[in-house]
Amino acid sequence: MWNGSETRAVAAVLCGLMGAGQALAADKPLPPPLPVEPIGIVETLPREYPASWFLVHDAAFFHMSDGKVWVLDTAEDTVARQVQGTFNVSMIGNIQQSPSRAEIYATETFQTRGTRGERIDVLTIWDQENLSPVAEVVLPQGKRFMGLPERDALLLLNDDRWLAVANFSPAASVTLVDLEERKIIGDIGTPGCVLTYPAGKRGFSSLCADGRFLSTELAEDGSVVAQVRTDAFFDSDDSPIFERPAYVGDMAYFPTFAGEVIPVDVSGKVARVGEPWHLVPEAEREQGWAPGGIGITGEDDLGRFYVLMHPDATDGSHNGGGAEVWIYNPEKQTRVARIALREWGLSLAVSRGPEPKLLVTNPVNMSLELYDAQSGDFLKTIPDLGQNTPLMLFGAR
């Protein structure tokens, strides 16, 4: 307890401080109030994304209901300017972009009580100019492919009027969606064969566990005209391949675990498999170089494709990523460049245009590394986006 003299002393000090504050306020008037900011303004993005933009899919591996896609401008130098926008993709979905329709498609899964309740699978259609959901199509419950992100789990076909959605539950099928009517055309069985690769204008192929392709030809109404299985071209046990090809023109290039690549012509109604060739020059094969990672392939507008590579490959190292990115001229079947990464890489994507840039996920701290794909020069690190697991990257279109 204070005595009377102590109380009077404290009161005197407070009065003095108040007086000093009033004197300062009198000497320096307060600034005018800030203007009232309008609300409800929605900024829009360009209908065609610039060549420096990428889509960065954070699958949120440790909290999968909160997955996101970041629209990222790698030409900018600060996070505030690099991030052009985000949208959600719940429960390790997959995305596909249609520049002609200015839309981005995402498969998602929800439950009516958050972590429990009735399951609902949907195809969400995002407007890529304002990143708002403009429609959704309810998918057959419990069927869509759910796993680490795959570029070939969704396929645009029939001049972007249809979307093929891969199912694996574990029964394999494809749900065909009419994007103009926003409705399901039907389900197409692909027993023993998964994912969706191009097959002509109005068809798709799926990769089979017995080493074949199953090519499905569709009629104008989306019904099945024919399904054809190719001859086996790999063995899942003895000579496995990655299901993640690079595309150059009408050719898809499938890397193998052993360091070869298998070219597949996807221009016709039935996949046509070509002869494999080595990704690793003969002089370097003793070093055990082989592909590895999640998003391991990419392509540019210069007719080249890219593969994430690691040395000293062993049984099981195919998902671990790589120390370098190798670039190939598929017509000459030769490596034309190799880029030594500053950090270990897990996934990659390449921008379009005459001056391609290479974006790579660093799995150690989940930052992104940007390289000049022509010179191989390191350009910048893009950290602190707030993402957890940017497992799949896309050059935006």
Rosetta blueprint (number, residue, H / E / L):
1 M L
2 W L
3 N L
4 G H
5 S H
6 E H
7 T H
8 R H
9 A H
10 V H
11 A H
12 A H
13 V H
14 L H
15 C H
16 G H
17 L H
18 M H
19 G H
20 A H
21 G H
22 Q H
23 A H
24 L H
25 A H
26 A H
27 D H
28 K L
29 P L
30 L L
31 P L
32 P L
33 P L
34 L L
35 P L
36 V L
37 E L
38 P L
39 I L
40 G L
41 I L
42 V L
43 E L
44 T L
45 L L
46 P L
47 R L
48 E L
49 Y L
50 P L
51 A L
52 S L
53 W E
54 F E
55 L E
56 V E
57 H E
58 D E
59 A L
60 A L
61 F L
62 F L
63 H L
64 M H
65 S H
66 D H
67 G L
68 K E
69 V E
70 W E
71 V E
72 L E
73 D E
74 T L
75 A L
76 E L
77 D L
78 T L
79 V H
80 A H
81 R H
82 Q H
83 V E
84 Q E
85 G E
86 T E
87 F E
88 N E
89 V L
90 S L
91 M L
92 I L
93 G L
94 N L
95 I E
96 Q E
97 Q E
98 S E
99 P L
100 S L
101 R L
102 A L
103 E E
104 I E
105 Y E
106 A E
107 T E
108 E E
109 T E
110 F E
111 Q E
112 T L
113 R L
114 G L
115 T L
116 R L
117 G L
118 E L
119 R E
120 I E
121 D E
122 V E
123 L E
124 T E
125 I E
126 W E
127 D E
128 Q L
129 E L
130 N L
131 L L
132 S E
133 P E
134 V E
135 A E
136 E E
137 V E
138 V E
139 L L
140 P L
141 Q L
142 G L
143 K L
144 R E
145 F L
146 M L
147 G L
148 L L
149 P L
150 E L
151 R H
152 D H
153 A H
154 L E
155 L E
156 L E
157 L E
158 N L
159 D L
160 D L
161 R L
162 W E
163 L E
164 A E
165 V E
166 A E
167 N E
168 F E
169 S L
170 P L
171 A L
172 A E
173 S E
174 V E
175 T E
176 L E
177 V E
178 D E
179 L L
180 E L
181 E L
182 R L
183 K E
184 I E
185 I E
186 G E
187 D E
188 I E
189 G E
190 T L
191 P L
192 G L
193 C E
194 V E
195 L E
196 T E
197 Y E
198 P E
199 A L
200 G L
201 K L
202 R L
203 G E
204 F E
205 S E
206 S E
207 L E
208 C E
209 A L
210 D L
211 G L
212 R L
213 F E
214 L E
215 S E
216 T E
217 E E
218 L E
219 A L
220 E L
221 D L
222 G L
223 S L
224 V E
225 V E
226 A E
227 Q E
228 V E
229 R E
230 T L
231 D L
232 A L
233 F L
234 F L
235 D L
236 S L
237 D L
238 D L
239 S L
240 P L
241 I E
242 F L
243 E L
244 R L
245 P L
246 A E
247 Y E
248 V E
249 G L
250 D L
251 M E
252 A E
253 Y E
254 F E
255 P E
256 T E
257 F L
258 A L
259 G L
260 E E
261 V E
262 I E
263 P E
264 V E
265 D E
266 V L
267 S L
268 G L
269 K L
270 V L
271 A L
272 R E
273 V E
274 G L
275 E L
276 P L
277 W E
278 H E
279 L L
280 V L
281 P L
282 E H
283 A H
284 E H
285 R H
286 E H
287 Q H
288 G L
289 W L
290 A E
291 P E
292 G L
293 G L
294 I L
295 G L
296 I L
297 T E
298 G E
299 E E
300 D L
301 D L
302 L L
303 G L
304 R L
305 F E
306 Y E
307 V E
308 L E
309 M E
310 H E
311 P L
312 D L
313 A L
314 T L
315 D L
316 G L
317 S H
318 H H
319 N H
320 G L
321 G L
322 G E
323 A E
324 E E
325 V E
326 W E
327 I E
328 Y E
329 N E
330 P L
331 E L
332 K L
333 Q L
334 T E
335 R E
336 V E
337 A E
338 R E
339 I E
340 A E
341 L E
342 R E
343 E E
344 W E
345 G E
346 L L
347 S L
348 L E
349 A E
350 V E
351 S L
352 R L
353 G L
354 P L
355 E L
356 P L
357 K E
358 L E
359 L E
360 V E
361 T E
362 N E
363 P L
364 V L
365 N L
366 M L
367 S E
368 L E
369 E E
370 L E
371 Y E
372 D E
373 A L
374 Q L
375 S L
376 G L
377 D L
378 F E
379 L E
380 K E
381 T E
382 I E
383 P L
384 D L
385 L L
386 G L
387 Q L
388 N L
389 T L
390 P E
391 L E
392 M E
393 L E
394 F E
395 G E
396 A L
397 R L
